[in-house]
Amino acid sequence: MQLIIKILRKPITSTIIAILCGFFVASIILSLAGYNSIQTINVMFNGVFSRPKSIANVIIKSTPIILTGLSVAFAFKTGLFNIGAEGQYIMGTIFAVIMGIQFDFVPYIQVPLVIFSGMIAGALYGGIVGLLKSKFGIHEVITSIMLNWIALYMSNFIANTSVFHKPNTTGTYVINESSFTQVLYKWKTSRAGIAYLKNNSFLSDILLRTDLNYGIIIAIVLAIFISFFLLKTTKGFELRAVGLNNHASEFAGIDVKKNILHSMLIAGALSGLAGALTITGMSPHNISTISVFEGNGLNGLSVALIANSSPIGCIFAGLLFSGLIYGGQSVQSEVGVPSEIINIMIGTIVFFVALTRLIPQLANVFEKKVGKKNAN
């Protein structure tokens, strides 16, 4: 019993239980809707793990939501609710496209230029929220939501300007190839690369049929760095202290207003980086006119919640989220299950994650019962 109590107290246990509950509820809904729940979930897993191409696509799609999830999680840790990750992500894509089209340097200059442009754009956009919060006390949720829509319409404006708009399309020109961050892009499109890959079905499936890029490596490294930064550095301690109790932090001599601004700058930079890496790493390498949000920033909210705001946890939560979305496409095409079922599953997982505090309380109940039993 003591072992069970220890296991229940671990944060990862609560998350795993939430995920299993999500699948269980989705199975019930599938059965009620007249679908074979076991077959449907089996098709979903096969859709993710059946081919190297599928696994690669899950990794590719997870990169932006890991980074936006990391952005939201970082803000959570510092006491802020960064619902503006979507707008910061969009600003990252806008400035990555502008710089990627306007300049064409050698890759080792061009790629950092494009990526850092997106990061800076996201940081400044997040900084607006932080500035309004720290100087005027305006709640970050209100300003973030408004700025999300401003970013969307700015993206549409840029996509339709005469400088960047590609004639007879709804989007911009493609960024210069020197900006691409796809794995072995030059080699795999060369004659020698194509000839080699014809004889290697595994690599061919990954490199020729997907946009596998270096973004996932950057996302993992940043998640580890953010975790270290928050837990092991003085600045990270200040940010977390402000998030836990800004009045006590101010009494201790910490500049609360400055740390709120710094938190949103960093969170915005992470979302902007997600946008920039999407442009440099995935086709079509441009932005198009859109009427609704793509969702990478908003999905980051769910990723951060599933990860319980753990930077490292965002890696696994992002992969899970991406796998559910990608596997859901297989379910739609092979079984005919509506996409709403997948959304219900994801929503249920997030809902149960919100109730994870009940699991440690359950451990306390067990512990009291064991104590009473031993006393008797």
Secondary structure as GFF3:
##gff-version 3
##sequence-region A 1 376
A	DSSP	alpha_helix	2	9	.	.	.	ID=ss1
A	DSSP	alpha_helix	11	32	.	.	.	ID=ss2
A	DSSP	alpha_helix	37	49	.	.	.	ID=ss3
A	DSSP	alpha_helix	52	77	.	.	.	ID=ss4
A	DSSP	alpha_helix	85	102	.	.	.	ID=ss5
A	DSSP	alpha_helix	107	136	.	.	.	ID=ss6
A	DSSP	alpha_helix	140	159	.	.	.	ID=ss7
A	DSSP	three_ten_helix	177	179	.	.	.	ID=ss8
A	DSSP	alpha_helix	185	188	.	.	.	ID=ss9
A	DSSP	alpha_helix	191	198	.	.	.	ID=ss10
A	DSSP	alpha_helix	201	207	.	.	.	ID=ss11
A	DSSP	alpha_helix	215	232	.	.	.	ID=ss12
A	DSSP	alpha_helix	234	244	.	.	.	ID=ss13
A	DSSP	alpha_helix	246	251	.	.	.	ID=ss14
A	DSSP	alpha_helix	256	281	.	.	.	ID=ss15
A	DSSP	alpha_helix	296	306	.	.	.	ID=ss16
A	DSSP	alpha_helix	311	334	.	.	.	ID=ss17
A	DSSP	alpha_helix	339	354	.	.	.	ID=ss18
A	DSSP	alpha_helix	358	375	.	.	.	ID=ss19
###
